[in-house]
């Protein structure tokens, strides 16, 4: 039987700490203006992945599949940037309030 999960959680109930063998990620909890910066954002994780794949592409590990992954990570970055713009425009950036997508 696995140990009970006692890690901190976001308001939505998601884990703020991912602690797996060889992977440890602390996501931001709460608005940085209220809580300070206490973790990373999804966008920063995507950047780490992009950097690693670009490193592969510059060496002998270059392949079309890495290009495809980079393309989709780029789409993910664009979608999250659009979400941020919407939240800024609607005055809800840095809050847990919902925003309207166009």
C-alpha positions in Angstrom: 0.0 0.0 0.0 1.3 3.5 -0.9 1.9 6.2 1.6 -0.9 8.8 2.0 -0.4 12.0 0.0 0.2 14.8 2.5 1.8 17.4 0.1 0.4 20.9 -0.1 -2.3 21.4 -2.6 -3.6 24.3 -4.8 -7.0 25.6 -4.1 -8.3 23.4 -6.9 -7.0 20.3 -5.1 -4.0 19.7 -7.4 -0.6 18.9 -5.9 1.7 21.9 -5.6 4.7 19.6 -5.1 5.6 16.8 -7.5 8.1 14.6 -5.8 8.9 11.4 -7.8 12.1 9.5 -8.2 14.4 11.8 -10.1 11.7 14.5 -10.4 11.0 17.3 -7.9 8.9 20.3 -9.0 7.4 22.9 -6.7 4.6 24.8 -8.4 3.5 28.3 -7.3 0.7 28.3 -4.8 -1.3 31.5 -4.3 -0.8 34.8 -6.0 2.8 35.9 -6.0 1.6 39.3 -4.8 0.0 37.7 -1.7 2.3 34.7 -1.1 5.5 35.7 -2.8 7.2 33.5 -5.3 7.1 30.0 -3.8 7.3 27.8 -6.9 7.4 27.7 -10.6 4.8 28.1 -13.3 3.8 25.6 -16.0 5.4 27.9 -18.6 8.8 27.5 -16.9 8.5 23.7 -17.0 7.8 23.9 -20.7 10.9 26.0 -21.2 13.0 23.4 -19.4 11.7 20.8 -21.8 12.2 22.9 -24.9 15.8 23.6 -23.8 16.5 19.9 -23.3 15.0 19.0 -26.7 17.0 21.7 -28.4 20.1 20.3 -26.8 19.2 16.9 -28.2 18.6 18.4 -31.7 22.1 20.0 -31.6 23.7 16.6 -31.1 23.5 13.1 -32.3 20.1 12.7 -30.8 18.5 14.9 -33.4 15.3 13.4 -35.0 11.9 14.4 -36.5 10.1 13.3 -33.3 12.0 15.9 -31.3 11.0 18.5 -33.9 7.3 17.4 -33.5 7.6 17.6 -29.7 9.1 21.1 -30.0 6.3 22.2 -32.3 3.7 21.0 -29.8 5.5 22.5 -26.8 5.5 25.8 -28.8 1.8 25.5 -29.2 1.4 25.0 -25.5 3.5 28.1 -24.8 1.4 30.1 -27.2 -1.8 28.9 -25.6 -0.6 29.8 -22.1 0.6 33.2 -23.2 -2.8 33.8 -24.7 -4.4 32.8 -21.4 -2.2 35.3 -19.6 -3.1 38.1 -22.0 -6.8 37.4 -21.5 -6.4 37.4 -17.7 -4.4 40.6 -17.8 -7.0 42.3 -20.1 -9.8 41.2 -17.9 -8.1 42.3 -14.7 -8.0 38.8 -13.1 -4.3 38.0 -13.5 -2.8 37.0 -10.1 -6.2 35.9 -8.7 -8.1 32.7 -8.7 -11.0 34.3 -10.5 -12.1 32.8 -13.8 -11.5 34.6 -17.1 -13.4 34.5 -20.4 -11.7 32.9 -23.4 -12.3 34.2 -26.8 
